[in-house]
Amino acid sequence: MNPIPFEEARELLLEMSRPVSAEKVSLDQCAGRIVAEDIKAAENVPPFDRSPYDGYAFRADDTGKASKENPAVLRILEEIPAGGIPHKEVVSGTAVKILTGAPIPPGADAVCMYEKTEFSDTEVRIFKPFRAGDNIVCAGEDIRAGSVLVKAGSKVDAGTAGVLASQGIAGIKVYRRPVIGIISTGSELTEIGEKRENGKIYNSNRYTFTCEASRAGGIPLYMGAVPDDPGAICSLLERALSICDTVILTGGVSVGDYDYTARAMEMAGIRILVNGVSMKPGMACTYGIRDGKLVCGLSGNPASSLTNYYMVALPAIRRLAGISLTECRPREIPVILEEGYPKASPGTRFLRGRLDLTDGKVRMHIARDQGNVVLSSSIGIDVMAMVPAGSGPVEPGTALRGFLM
């Protein structure tokens, strides 16, 4: 199986991905969760015509000839505070004192803020003509009954929570957080807290992808580290697939003598979908599926595995978490490189960096070292730029396709 373009691999994984099951969650616990069904408004918001100001409500016809020299003088019937209700109908020659948010009394069809009036305890003077509807927030101006408030696949943010609360909705159906199994492979790995012998390295990928699994809306579950042994990898994969919704494993996906991940996946009954992606860094990878569950085999090189994860695997994991298909893929924007990149790119290359919007242009600062094993250059990145295959060294000021992380 030959390497394929990253977009082809990404779309193949998306095609194979389905959201996990749903559960009901109280509104005060749903921040950041993914809505599992369209939610419609049961009633108008606001539910009644109301005043946007402290002022006076009256009949617009009574002010048709009003001016500074000849104001309309109206008798005040009552005062309506926010949360109160009107008790009297406004008729010709009368007005009602009204506070912000209070319902418009019957008969009134306009409001004037109090700063633009003269008033006493018994009457108010209006100094200009008004039209029916002036300064009235109509019922349903914010939300109409029957309209879709939130679409399935969208993430609950503060606005969503507030809108749902305005409908008296106490809980909603959201997708549960998918359990994302994490496996590290490699005889060279040592866990933090253990004595690190010569020739060994600490298992950083465990923590890198625990963080990424949480960011994607999942529940990370570290399944353990195994040496470069196909039987051991297969056994741990089978255990992970029995309790997880998807699995990310790092290491052993290249073509070296001790790269056993692809073989172990096949031993576990996983159908291989992708074996290598034509991109740098991140070419080495093996993706497969068993019983509808994706298995993402990534490079053991930290920066290489992260690049492949962002550009190929992450959209499928977002889809698994319930995010809509239109929002799963990385958001694409044009970026201008602030610094150049000195190497030629025979194949598609991705550069890690940070956005800079200080001068009103979308600029990108390239991380200091773009090497496959340089994990430190991934700290704080929020964008990747794609250098097209066949490009030579890239000069500062070059415009490239950017992908937001």
C-alpha positions as CSV (number, residue, x, y, z in Angstrom):
1,M,0.0,0.0,0.0
2,N,1.6,3.3,-1.2
3,P,1.4,6.6,0.6
4,I,-1.5,8.7,-0.4
5,P,-2.2,12.5,-0.2
6,F,-3.1,13.8,3.3
7,E,-6.5,15.1,2.2
8,E,-7.4,11.7,0.7
9,A,-6.4,10.0,3.9
10,R,-8.3,12.6,6.0
11,E,-11.5,12.1,3.9
12,L,-11.3,8.4,4.1
13,L,-11.1,8.4,7.9
14,L,-13.9,10.9,8.0
15,E,-16.0,8.6,5.9
16,M,-15.4,5.8,8.3
17,S,-16.2,7.9,11.4
18,R,-19.6,8.0,13.2
19,P,-20.5,10.0,16.3
20,V,-20.7,8.0,19.6
21,S,-23.9,7.6,21.5
22,A,-25.7,10.4,23.2
23,E,-26.7,11.2,26.8
24,K,-28.7,13.9,28.6
25,V,-26.8,16.5,30.6
26,S,-28.0,19.3,32.8
27,L,-27.6,22.8,31.3
28,D,-25.0,23.8,33.9
29,Q,-22.8,20.9,33.0
30,C,-22.9,21.1,29.2
31,A,-20.2,23.7,28.4
32,G,-18.1,22.5,25.5
33,R,-20.2,19.5,24.9
34,I,-21.5,18.6,21.4
35,V,-25.3,18.9,20.9
36,A,-26.8,15.6,19.6
37,E,-30.1,16.9,18.2
38,D,-31.6,20.0,16.7
39,I,-33.3,22.1,19.5
40,K,-36.3,24.3,18.6
41,A,-37.7,27.3,20.4
42,A,-40.9,26.5,22.3
43,E,-41.8,30.2,22.7
44,N,-40.9,33.7,21.6
45,V,-38.0,35.6,23.2
46,P,-38.9,38.1,24.5
47,P,-42.4,36.5,25.2
48,F,-44.1,40.0,25.1
49,D,-43.6,43.4,23.6
50,R,-41.3,45.3,26.1
51,S,-39.5,48.6,26.6
52,P,-35.7,48.9,25.9
53,Y,-35.5,52.0,28.1
54,D,-36.6,53.7,31.2
55,G,-39.2,56.1,29.8
56,Y,-42.9,56.6,28.9
57,A,-45.2,54.5,26.8
58,F,-48.0,56.2,24.8
59,R,-50.0,56.3,21.6
60,A,-47.9,57.6,18.8
61,D,-50.9,59.4,17.3
62,D,-50.9,61.7,20.3
63,T,-47.4,63.1,19.3
64,G,-48.2,63.7,15.6
65,K,-47.8,67.5,16.0
66,A,-45.4,67.6,18.9
67,S,-42.4,70.0,18.9
68,K,-40.1,71.8,21.2
69,E,-42.4,74.8,21.1
70,N,-45.6,72.8,21.3
71,P,-45.0,69.5,23.2
72,A,-47.6,66.8,23.6
73,V,-48.7,66.8,27.2
74,L,-49.9,63.4,28.5
75,R,-51.4,62.3,31.8
76,I,-49.5,59.6,33.6
77,L,-51.7,56.6,34.5
78,E,-49.3,54.3,36.3
79,E,-45.8,53.0,36.6
80,I,-44.7,49.6,35.4
81,P,-41.4,48.2,36.7
82,A,-39.5,45.4,35.2
83,G,-41.2,42.2,36.2
84,G,-44.5,44.0,36.7
85,I,-47.6,44.0,34.6
86,P,-49.8,46.8,33.3
87,H,-53.2,47.4,35.0
88,K,-54.5,50.1,32.8
89,E,-55.0,50.7,29.1
90,V,-53.4,53.7,27.5
91,V,-55.9,55.8,25.8
92,S,-55.6,59.1,23.9
93,G,-54.0,61.8,26.1
94,T,-52.4,59.4,28.5
95,A,-49.1,57.7,29.1
96,V,-47.5,55.1,31.4
97,K,-44.1,55.4,33.1
98,I,-42.2,52.2,32.1
99,L,-38.9,50.7,33.2
100,T,-36.4,48.8,31.0
101,G,-37.7,45.3,30.2
102,A,-41.3,46.0,31.4
103,P,-44.2,44.9,29.1
104,I,-45.8,47.5,26.9
105,P,-49.3,48.3,28.2
106,P,-52.4,47.7,26.0
107,G,-53.1,50.8,23.8
108,A,-49.5,52.0,23.7
109,D,-47.5,51.7,20.6
110,A,-44.4,53.9,21.2
111,V,-41.8,54.6,23.9
112,C,-39.7,57.7,24.6
113,M,-36.7,57.5,26.9
114,Y,-37.1,59.7,30.0
115,E,-34.0,61.8,29.2
116,K,-35.8,63.2,26.2
117,T,-38.9,64.3,28.1
118,E,-40.0,66.7,30.8
119,F,-42.2,65.1,33.5
120,S,-43.8,65.5,36.9
121,D,-45.6,63.1,39.1
122,T,-48.8,63.5,37.0
123,E,-47.8,64.4,33.5
124,V,-45.1,64.0,30.8
125,R,-44.2,66.3,27.9
126,I,-43.0,64.8,24.6
127,F,-41.2,67.1,22.2
128,K,-41.2,65.3,18.9
129,P,-43.5,63.1,16.8
130,F,-43.3,59.3,17.1
131,R,-44.4,56.5,14.9
132,A,-46.1,53.3,15.9
133,G,-43.4,50.8,16.9
134,D,-40.8,53.3,17.9
135,N,-38.5,52.0,20.7
136,I,-40.5,48.8,21.3
137,V,-38.8,45.4,21.5
138,C,-41.4,43.1,19.9
139,A,-42.2,39.7,21.1
140,G,-40.0,37.2,19.3
141,E,-37.5,39.8,18.1
142,D,-34.7,37.7,19.6
143,I,-36.1,34.2,19.0
144,R,-39.2,33.1,17.2
145,A,-41.2,30.1,18.5
146,G,-40.5,27.1,16.3
147,S,-37.1,28.3,15.0
148,V,-34.0,26.1,15.4
149,L,-32.0,27.4,18.3
150,V,-29.1,25.0,18.1
151,K,-28.2,22.5,15.4
152,A,-26.9,19.0,16.1
153,G,-23.1,18.8,15.9
154,S,-22.5,22.3,17.4
155,K,-20.5,23.0,20.5
156,V,-22.2,24.5,23.5
157,D,-20.8,27.9,24.3
158,A,-22.0,30.7,26.6
159,G,-24.4,32.1,24.0
160,T,-25.9,28.6,23.5
161,A,-26.4,28.1,27.2
162,G,-28.0,31.5,27.6
163,V,-30.4,31.0,24.7
164,L,-31.4,27.6,26.0
165,A,-32.0,29.0,29.5
166,S,-34.2,31.7,28.0
167,Q,-36.5,28.9,26.9
168,G,-36.6,27.3,30.3
169,I,-34.6,24.3,29.1
170,A,-32.9,22.5,32.0
171,G,-31.0,19.8,30.2
172,I,-30.1,18.7,26.6
173,K,-29.0,15.7,24.7
174,V,-25.3,15.8,23.9
175,Y,-22.9,13.2,22.6
176,R,-21.0,11.5,25.3
177,R,-17.3,12.1,25.4
178,P,-15.6,9.3,23.4
179,V,-13.0,7.2,25.2
180,I,-9.7,7.5,23.4
181,G,-7.2,4.8,24.1
182,I,-3.6,5.7,24.1
183,I,-0.8,3.2,23.5
184,S,2.9,3.8,23.4
185,T,5.2,1.4,21.7
186,G,9.0,1.1,21.8
187,S,11.5,-0.8,23.7
188,E,13.4,2.4,24.4
189,L,10.6,4.0,26.5
190,T,10.7,4.7,30.2
191,E,7.7,6.0,32.2
192,I,8.1,9.1,34.3
193,G,9.0,8.1,37.8
194,E,11.0,5.1,36.8
195,K,14.8,5.1,36.6
196,R,15.9,6.0,33.1
197,E,18.8,3.8,32.0
198,N,21.3,4.6,29.2
199,G,19.7,4.3,25.8
200,K,16.2,5.0,27.1
201,I,14.0,8.0,26.8
202,Y,10.9,9.2,28.7
203,N,7.5,8.4,27.2
204,S,6.5,11.9,26.2
205,N,4.0,10.8,23.6
206,R,1.7,9.4,26.3
207,Y,1.2,12.9,27.7
208,T,1.2,14.7,24.3
209,F,-1.8,12.7,23.1
210,T,-3.5,12.6,26.5
211,C,-3.6,16.4,26.1
212,E,-4.8,16.2,22.5
213,A,-7.5,13.6,23.3
214,S,-8.9,16.0,26.0
215,R,-8.8,19.0,23.6
216,A,-10.7,17.0,21.0
217,G,-13.6,16.5,23.5
218,G,-12.6,12.9,24.4
219,I,-11.7,11.1,27.6
220,P,-8.1,9.9,27.3
221,L,-7.4,6.4,28.6
222,Y,-3.7,5.4,28.8
223,M,-3.5,1.7,28.1
224,G,0.2,1.3,28.7
225,A,3.5,1.0,26.9
226,V,4.7,-2.1,25.1
227,P,8.1,-3.1,23.7
228,D,8.7,-3.7,20.0
229,D,7.0,-7.0,19.9
230,P,4.0,-7.6,17.5
231,G,2.3,-10.1,19.9
232,A,2.5,-7.6,22.8
233,I,1.2,-4.8,20.7
234,C,-1.6,-6.9,19.3
235,S,-2.7,-8.0,22.8
236,L,-2.8,-4.5,24.1
237,L,-4.7,-3.3,21.0
238,E,-7.3,-5.9,21.5
239,R,-7.8,-4.9,25.1
240,A,-8.0,-1.2,24.1
241,L,-10.6,-1.9,21.4
242,S,-12.8,-3.8,23.9
243,I,-13.2,-0.7,26.1
244,C,-12.4,2.4,23.9
245,D,-14.1,4.2,21.1
246,T,-10.9,4.8,19.2
247,V,-7.2,4.1,19.7
248,I,-4.1,6.2,19.1
249,L,-0.8,4.4,19.3
250,T,2.6,5.9,18.6
251,G,5.7,4.2,17.3
252,G,6.6,1.3,15.0
253,V,4.9,2.6,11.8
254,S,7.9,3.0,9.6
255,V,9.7,0.2,7.7
256,G,12.6,-0.6,10.1
257,D,13.4,-4.0,11.4
258,Y,11.6,-3.3,14.7
259,D,8.5,-1.5,13.3
260,Y,5.7,-3.9,14.1
261,T,2.6,-1.8,14.4
262,A,1.1,-2.6,11.0
263,R,1.7,-6.3,11.5
264,A,0.2,-6.2,15.1
265,M,-2.9,-4.3,13.8
266,E,-3.5,-7.0,11.2
267,M,-3.0,-9.7,13.8
268,A,-5.7,-8.0,15.9
269,G,-8.1,-8.2,12.9
270,I,-7.8,-4.5,12.1
271,R,-8.4,-3.7,8.4
272,I,-5.7,-1.4,7.2
273,L,-7.0,1.7,5.4
274,V,-3.9,3.9,5.1
275,N,-0.2,3.0,5.2
276,G,1.7,6.2,4.8
277,V,0.7,9.7,3.8
278,S,2.7,11.8,1.3
279,M,3.5,14.7,3.6
280,K,6.5,15.8,5.7
281,P,6.8,15.6,8.6
282,G,4.3,12.8,9.4
283,M,4.7,10.5,6.4
284,A,4.9,7.3,8.5
285,C,1.5,6.2,9.7
286,T,-0.9,3.3,9.6
287,Y,-4.6,3.7,10.0
288,G,-7.1,0.9,10.2
289,I,-10.6,0.0,11.4
290,R,-12.2,-2.8,13.3
291,D,-15.9,-3.1,14.2
292,G,-16.3,0.6,13.3
293,K,-13.5,1.7,15.6
294,L,-10.6,3.7,14.1
295,V,-7.1,2.8,15.1
296,C,-4.6,5.6,14.4
297,G,-1.0,4.4,14.3
298,L,1.4,7.4,14.3
299,S,5.1,7.9,14.3
300,G,7.1,7.7,17.5
301,N,8.8,10.9,16.5
302,P,6.9,13.5,18.5
303,A,6.6,16.4,16.0
304,S,6.0,14.0,13.1
305,S,3.2,12.3,15.0
306,L,1.6,15.6,16.0
307,T,1.7,16.9,12.4
308,N,0.0,13.8,11.0
309,Y,-2.5,13.8,13.9
310,Y,-3.5,17.4,13.2
311,M,-3.9,17.1,9.4
312,V,-5.2,13.6,9.1
313,A,-6.6,12.0,12.3
314,L,-8.0,15.0,14.3
315,P,-11.0,15.6,12.0
316,A,-12.1,12.0,12.3
317,I,-11.8,12.2,16.1
318,R,-13.8,15.4,16.1
319,R,-16.5,13.6,14.1
320,L,-16.4,10.8,16.6
321,A,-17.1,13.3,19.4
322,G,-20.2,14.5,17.5
323,I,-18.9,17.7,15.8
324,S,-20.7,18.3,12.4
325,L,-19.0,17.2,9.2
326,T,-18.7,20.9,8.1
327,E,-16.8,21.8,11.3
328,C,-14.5,18.8,11.6
329,R,-11.8,19.7,9.2
330,P,-9.2,22.3,10.1
331,R,-10.3,25.8,9.3
332,E,-8.3,27.1,6.4
333,I,-6.9,30.7,6.0
334,P,-4.2,32.2,3.8
335,V,-1.1,33.2,5.8
336,I,2.0,35.3,4.9
337,L,5.2,33.8,6.2
338,E,7.1,36.3,8.4
339,E,10.3,34.2,8.1
340,G,11.5,32.1,5.2
341,Y,12.2,28.3,5.2
342,P,15.6,27.3,3.6
343,K,14.9,23.8,2.5
344,A,13.3,22.6,-0.8
345,S,10.1,20.5,-0.5
346,P,10.0,17.7,-3.0
347,G,6.8,16.5,-1.3
348,T,4.0,18.4,0.6
349,R,5.5,19.9,3.7
350,F,3.9,21.4,6.8
351,L,5.4,24.2,8.8
352,R,4.4,24.8,12.4
353,G,4.0,28.3,13.7
354,R,2.0,31.0,15.4
355,L,-0.4,33.6,14.0
356,D,0.4,37.3,14.1
357,L,-2.4,39.8,13.4
358,T,-0.8,42.9,14.8
359,D,-0.7,44.8,11.6
360,G,-4.1,43.7,10.3
361,K,-2.6,41.0,8.0
362,V,-2.6,37.3,8.7
363,R,1.1,36.6,9.3
364,M,2.7,33.5,10.5
365,H,5.9,33.2,12.5
366,I,7.6,29.8,11.8
367,A,8.6,27.8,14.9
368,R,12.4,27.9,15.3
369,D,13.2,24.2,14.5
370,Q,10.9,22.2,12.2
371,G,12.6,18.8,12.7
372,N,10.6,15.6,13.1
373,V,11.9,15.0,16.6
374,V,11.8,18.6,17.9
375,L,8.8,18.6,20.1
376,S,9.7,21.9,21.8
377,S,8.8,23.7,18.5
378,S,5.2,22.6,19.0
379,I,4.7,24.6,22.1
380,G,2.0,27.3,21.6
381,I,1.5,26.7,17.9
382,D,-1.9,27.6,16.5
383,V,-1.5,27.3,12.8
384,M,0.3,25.1,10.2
385,A,1.2,26.3,6.7
386,M,1.4,23.9,3.7
387,V,4.3,24.2,1.3
388,P,3.3,22.7,-2.0
389,A,5.1,19.7,-3.4
390,G,7.9,20.7,-5.7
391,S,8.7,24.0,-4.0
392,G,12.2,25.3,-3.5
393,P,13.2,27.3,-0.4
394,V,10.4,29.6,0.7
395,E,11.1,33.3,1.0
396,P,9.8,35.6,3.7
397,G,6.5,37.2,2.6
398,T,5.3,34.1,0.7
399,A,1.6,33.4,0.9
400,L,0.6,29.8,1.8
401,R,-2.4,27.9,2.7
402,G,-2.8,27.9,6.5
403,F,-4.7,25.5,8.7
404,L,-5.9,26.6,12.2
405,M,-5.2,24.1,14.9
